[in-house]
Amino acid sequence: MTYYWIDPSGKLWYPDYTNTNTFEVIKEDDPRYEKDKLFLNFEWIPTGNHGKYKVHRITKYIVVYPSTWKGKWEDWPRLRLHFVNGILQDYEQVSRRPIN
């Protein structure tokens, strides 16, 4: 869930970076071309467009947990989220230890 966001109404959003860069292959006659790096002769060029957040219309259960946790893995706090068409329907605690 690092890159996702759930808004107050329960919609799940994700970042979309479509058309924010173009891919340019560097040809052999270009001064930037490096013959020793055959697979690295390319460049990403920004288009000036910015990414946008879009609603992620999934229908499934997702288990989430903290990215950093000090303690035993058995005590890791976890929640199971239920999404239908990108909207949070329900959640339940699935770890052994209660979440405060």
C-alpha positions as a Markdown table, in Angstrom:
| # | Residue | x | y | z |
|---|---|---|---|---|
| 1 | Met | 0.0 | 0.0 | 0.0 |
| 2 | Thr | 3.1 | 2.3 | -0.1 |
| 3 | Tyr | 2.0 | 3.8 | -3.4 |
| 4 | Tyr | -1.8 | 3.6 | -2.9 |
| 5 | Trp | -4.1 | 5.8 | -1.0 |
| 6 | Ile | -7.6 | 5.2 | 0.5 |
| 7 | Asp | -9.6 | 8.5 | 0.6 |
| 8 | Pro | -12.1 | 9.2 | 3.4 |
| 9 | Ser | -14.9 | 7.8 | 1.3 |
| 10 | Gly | -13.1 | 4.5 | 1.0 |
| 11 | Lys | -12.0 | 4.7 | -2.6 |
| 12 | Leu | -8.6 | 3.1 | -3.5 |
| 13 | Trp | -6.3 | 5.4 | -5.6 |
| 14 | Tyr | -3.0 | 4.7 | -7.3 |
| 15 | Pro | -0.5 | 6.9 | -9.2 |
| 16 | Asp | -0.5 | 6.7 | -13.0 |
| 17 | Tyr | 2.7 | 8.0 | -14.7 |
| 18 | Thr | 1.5 | 7.4 | -18.3 |
| 19 | Asn | 3.0 | 9.8 | -20.8 |
| 20 | Thr | 5.2 | 11.5 | -18.3 |
| 21 | Asn | 8.4 | 10.4 | -20.1 |
| 22 | Thr | 9.4 | 9.2 | -23.6 |
| 23 | Phe | 12.0 | 6.5 | -24.4 |
| 24 | Glu | 14.9 | 7.5 | -26.7 |
| 25 | Val | 17.4 | 5.0 | -28.1 |
| 26 | Ile | 20.8 | 6.5 | -28.5 |
| 27 | Lys | 22.2 | 5.6 | -31.9 |
| 28 | Glu | 25.9 | 4.8 | -32.7 |
| 29 | Asp | 26.5 | 8.1 | -34.4 |
| 30 | Asp | 25.4 | 10.0 | -31.3 |
| 31 | Pro | 28.2 | 11.4 | -29.1 |
| 32 | Arg | 26.4 | 10.0 | -26.0 |
| 33 | Tyr | 26.6 | 6.5 | -27.4 |
| 34 | Glu | 28.8 | 4.1 | -25.3 |
| 35 | Lys | 29.9 | 1.0 | -27.2 |
| 36 | Asp | 30.9 | -0.8 | -24.0 |
| 37 | Lys | 27.3 | -0.5 | -22.6 |
| 38 | Leu | 25.1 | -2.0 | -25.4 |
| 39 | Phe | 22.0 | -2.3 | -23.2 |
| 40 | Leu | 22.3 | 1.1 | -21.6 |
| 41 | Asn | 22.3 | 3.3 | -24.7 |
| 42 | Phe | 18.9 | 4.8 | -24.0 |
| 43 | Glu | 17.5 | 7.8 | -22.2 |
| 44 | Trp | 14.2 | 8.7 | -20.5 |
| 45 | Ile | 13.1 | 12.2 | -21.5 |
| 46 | Pro | 10.5 | 14.1 | -19.4 |
| 47 | Thr | 7.5 | 15.3 | -21.4 |
| 48 | Gly | 6.4 | 18.0 | -18.9 |
| 49 | Asn | 3.3 | 16.0 | -18.0 |
| 50 | His | 2.8 | 15.1 | -14.3 |
| 51 | Gly | 1.4 | 11.8 | -13.0 |
| 52 | Lys | -2.2 | 11.6 | -11.8 |
| 53 | Tyr | -4.0 | 9.5 | -9.2 |
| 54 | Lys | -6.7 | 7.2 | -10.6 |
| 55 | Val | -9.3 | 5.0 | -8.8 |
| 56 | His | -8.1 | 1.4 | -8.7 |
| 57 | Arg | -11.3 | -0.6 | -9.5 |
| 58 | Ile | -10.3 | -3.9 | -8.0 |
| 59 | Thr | -12.5 | -6.5 | -6.3 |
| 60 | Lys | -10.5 | -8.6 | -3.9 |
| 61 | Tyr | -9.2 | -9.0 | -0.3 |
| 62 | Ile | -5.8 | -7.4 | 0.5 |
| 63 | Val | -3.8 | -7.9 | 3.7 |
| 64 | Val | -1.9 | -4.9 | 4.8 |
| 65 | Tyr | 0.8 | -4.5 | 7.5 |
| 66 | Pro | 3.3 | -1.8 | 8.6 |
| 67 | Ser | 6.4 | -1.4 | 6.6 |
| 68 | Thr | 8.6 | -1.2 | 9.7 |
| 69 | Trp | 8.0 | -3.3 | 12.8 |
| 70 | Lys | 10.1 | -4.0 | 15.8 |
| 71 | Gly | 9.3 | -7.3 | 17.3 |
| 72 | Lys | 8.5 | -10.9 | 16.4 |
| 73 | Trp | 7.0 | -11.5 | 13.0 |
| 74 | Glu | 4.3 | -13.6 | 14.7 |
| 75 | Asp | 3.1 | -10.4 | 16.4 |
| 76 | Trp | 3.0 | -8.4 | 13.2 |
| 77 | Pro | -0.2 | -6.3 | 13.1 |
| 78 | Arg | -2.2 | -7.1 | 9.9 |
| 79 | Leu | -5.6 | -6.0 | 8.5 |
| 80 | Arg | -7.5 | -7.7 | 5.7 |
| 81 | Leu | -9.3 | -5.1 | 3.6 |
| 82 | His | -12.2 | -6.1 | 1.3 |
| 83 | Phe | -12.6 | -3.9 | -1.9 |
| 84 | Val | -15.4 | -4.1 | -4.4 |
| 85 | Asn | -15.0 | -2.1 | -7.6 |
| 86 | Gly | -12.3 | 0.0 | -5.8 |
| 87 | Ile | -14.3 | 0.9 | -2.7 |
| 88 | Leu | -13.5 | -0.4 | 0.7 |
| 89 | Gln | -16.4 | -2.5 | 2.0 |
| 90 | Asp | -15.0 | -4.0 | 5.2 |
| 91 | Tyr | -11.9 | -4.8 | 7.1 |
| 92 | Glu | -10.9 | -7.2 | 9.8 |
| 93 | Gln | -7.9 | -7.8 | 12.0 |
| 94 | Val | -6.1 | -11.0 | 11.1 |
| 95 | Ser | -3.1 | -10.8 | 13.5 |
| 96 | Arg | -3.0 | -12.5 | 16.9 |
| 97 | Arg | -2.1 | -9.3 | 18.7 |
| 98 | Pro | -4.7 | -6.6 | 19.1 |
| 99 | Ile | -4.1 | -3.3 | 17.3 |
| 100 | Asn | -4.3 | -0.2 | 19.6 |
